Amino acid sequence: MSTTVTSTDTGENTWGGGNQPLRASYGKLMMWFFIVSDALTFSGFLAAYGFSRFKFIDSWPIADEVFTHFPGLHGVNAPMYYVAFMTFILIMSSVTMVLAVDAGHHMNKKKVTFYMFLTIIGGAIFVGSQAWEWATFIQGDYGAVETKGGKILQFQNVDGERVALSEFAIAGVSEREQHLKKNGVWYYEEGTPTTYNIEEVKAGFVANPDLLIRVQELNEKGEKIVLNREESLAKINRDAVGVVEGANLYHNEYGTPLFADFFFFITGFHGFHVFSGVVINIIIFFNVLLGTYERRGHYEMVEKVGLYWHFVDLVWVFVFTFFYLV
């Protein structure tokens, strides 16, 4: 029994390989498969973030009060300025990547080299900026106290201005007993000591009648609820159990620890993508300098890396919107 073989008009076997679906090479198709799968991964992460924020919508940190720093402007309230700068740099690096790809189509080695170099610089600035932002977020700015139920209490004066613990805590009111190595497991569970302990903060708060407490819950206007002086004194004496400075995976002076967990994971995952893109771009950059793609007769590798870079930029637009704008 014979088998019928279907052929194209040119006589080539349809299933014999060598065809390019949508006129895209194997490398481009594989890059698109990777981008689609990675997009689904980021979508899952952002969806989880959205559900969690909706669940804790009345106690979620306000981005304008968290990301307020700008390098070299210590003490100046510049909410979202540096994040906007990072976003601008990353988007501009996507523009330079487009120009590099276009130059590759015209086999212009000099322009490809120049625009690839600018893309690498832009990516490096973004990664460095994100590292600085992480360090600032972890270090904290004002400090807060934590209640028995894990809620955060922040401090402000009667004029509505935030007040740092260092401005009113009375050092030396009580001695903190450090866990020693001889205490066994206690020694290993000892957390990073805070600048002030809870008794020093309480003493300073009582001694300053102009201080008030604002809880992490929001009112109908989306603003933190501020307690009056009597309620503030009762709250800190009854519920406060520890001091929080900055943010980590367990404690967060800005609000619910879940915000910090998502921030570290999602921005870190995206930052790893940008870092990987910078490394790959450097490799491609040196291949361009060595004339590798000139000898191949095309700059398709630059185009494939460009697809990845544009995807990373697009993902940041969504991360930026979810974490900083919404």
URMO-V78014 format. One line per field, one symbol per residue. phi: phi as a letter, one per 20 degrees, with the letter a starting at -180 (. if undefined). burial: I if it has 24 or more other C-alpha atoms within 12 Angstrom, else O. A space follows every 10 residues. Layout:
phi->???
burial->???
This chain:
phi->.ededecefe nefgdennec glldfgffff ffffffffff ffffffffff fffffdfecf gegfdedddb gndfnefcfm fffffgffff fffffffgff fffffeldff fgffffffff ffffffffff fffffffffn cdnbddefen edddcbefen efcegfecfd fnfbeeeffe fffmfgffef fffefcefff fffffffdfe ecdceefdef endffdefff fffffffedf cbdccmbbfd cbfeqfgfff gfffffffff ffffffffff ffffgfffff mgefffnadf ffffffgfff ffffffgffg ffeddf
burial->OOOOOOOOOO OOOOOOOOOO OOOOOOOIOO IOOOIOOOIO OIOOIIOOII OOIOOOIOII IIIOIIIIIO OOOOOOOOOI OIIIIIIOII IIIIOIIIII IIIIOOIIIO IIIIIIIIII IIIIIIIOII OOIIOIIIII IIIIIIIOOI IIIIIIIOOO OIIIIIOIII OOOOOOOOOO OOOOOOOOOO OOOIIIIIII IIIIIIOIOI IIIIIIIOOO OOOIIIIOOO OIIOIIIOII IIIIIIIIOO IIIIIIIIII IIIIOIIIII IOIIIOIIII IIOIIOOIOO OOIOOOOIII IIIIIIIIII IIIIIIIIII OIIIOO
